[in-house]
């Protein structure tokens, strides 16, 4: 049996050139790093200027009492922040945003994971099912939410008309007038847009080695045990990616709420995005809306920091 020694691995043969010293490799990497910095610097400067200008304007306006014309502004200090923080409507909108985010995470980690595993098991018409689940995530949510809001109308909405047509008229609801029905409607829309979590899971489950699955099957593990004990923990990084994308997406779900329920009934389904929009265009309180935007930004940053810490500990 031929033994492979360290000298055979490192010493060059014949006339081949000597391997570069360790310091040479570091210099090459350092040089490549500077090239990357050179390419990224212009884009970084552009982003920095945009952020500094936007946040600067937002910070100045948030301390003023001013309307859409930005004329006759009155400096009010931190009064807008105090008013926003003490407004029950803002607190309700913030809680709705967090509740919808928690619901989205629960649906993505449960239903999204199960559907992705079913698609990965090689069922028939896999591509057709995959397209059906992914399609709602590829179309503008404003269009989908508008159609869904039209279907929810009490008098001539498609859902109530269908229930009456099949003899279930007693089940017809005032979907946009009853708080519970409105929350259910928002939950249906969130569940309908579950395509992206399925795509994340379908992509990452393909990286799991088949030998691991075959070993579990030979050891007598059931399908449920393989999903629960093996695949779910193995896809830990995917769970974190899904949670991060879903939670941050919930802070930008303005189109889903505004075009479906418009925050009705009585602002019960408002989220922070629709609250700020109404304060800006409905009440003409730009400074107040700017203060609300900064508070929402701080909450979103807090969520991001927590998720980054959890992600680093999990990896």
Secondary structure, DSSP 8 states (H G I E B T S, - for coil): -----HHHHHS--TT------HHHHHHHHHHHHHHHHHHHHHHHHHHHHHHHHHHHHHHHHTTEE--TT--S-EE-TTHHHHHHHH-HHHHHHHHHHHHHHHHHHHHIIIIIHHHHHHHHTT-TTHHHHHHHHHHHHHS-HHHHHHHHHHHT-TTT-HHHHHHHHTT-GGG---TTTSHHHHHHHHHHHHHHT-HHHHHHHHHHHTTS-HHHHHHHHHTT--HHHIIIIIIHHHTHHHHHHHHHHHHHHHTT-HHHHHHHTTTTTTTTT--HHHHHHIIIIIS--HHHHHHHHHHHHHHHHHHHHHHHHHHHHH-
